[in-house]
Amino acid sequence: MGPLADQPPSQVDFYEVAPENWIGVGGSYGKQFRAFTERHPFICHGLSLSIGSPSALDETFLHRLKHFLDQHGIRGYSEHLSYCSDDGHLYDLMPIPFTEEAIHYVAGRIRRTQDILERRIAIENVSYYAAPGKEMEEIDFINAVLQEADCDLLLDVNNIYVNSINHHYDAEKFLTALPAERVMYFHIAGHFNEAEDLIVDTHGADIIDVVWNLLDKAYAHCGVVPTLLERDFNIPPVPELLTEIDRIAALQEKWTPREEASAHARLS
């Protein structure tokens, strides 16, 4: 776990991991991970549940996941509102059709997931680059799934911006149409500009000003909630990452009432 384990930054209040990378890991790595989860709060962000897949829900995995979440005292679990498998893994997040049928199908699978895990989960609004079978707007689809499944939302601020450019909608209007009371936490990240009208969500670059401004709007809409900085590659030294953490903290401080304790920024 490198420098974060050797000298955890004081600005970091919690960490996020993909459970698929750690379930069943033993030996020295397993011991190091357990020592880390004993000292720090953790959230898990899933990669493979494939909540919108036409294949059967992987309940064997869910039972293993429940044991892992309980074993490590994980504070929350989130997954993508997408799918990534059909008789095998596709190794990409595919868009679920925005249809009434898909709302009922996905909501049922989320409810079953929550029953097995014996906890609420959060579903993330994802970036997508095509909308096959679309019968309604993305915002209406997301809100309907959240309502019918009675689950929480992982609000990814960068994904809203990416989709607003790629699919030509107003990012702030989309943001404020999401139910603030269901938000578990935020993601914020960088992206890559492929063209003027095509942005790719990469988690491999610094956050740009327009996304920082949208994060500010997100705090105005939802209040100060835990916020996780995603960086998957092109990872700079920790001191450089902490400059973005400090900027998150400054925005949180702006929206924290004086009588409340100051909230801190978070880092994955």
Secondary structure, 3 states (H helix, E strand, C coil): CHHHHHCCCCCCCCEEECHHHCCCCCHHHHHHHHHHHHHCCEEEECCCCCCCCCCCCCHHHHHHHHHHHHHCCCCEEEEECCEEECCCEEEEEECCCCCHHHHHHHHHHHHHHHHHHCCCCEEECCCCCCCCCCCCCHHHHHHHHHHHHCCEEEEEHHHHHHHHHHCCCCHHHHHHCCCHHHEEEEEECCEEEEECCEEEECCCCCCCHHHHHHHHHHHHHHCCCCEEECCCCCCCCHHHHHHHHHHHHHHHHHHCCCCCCCCCCEEC
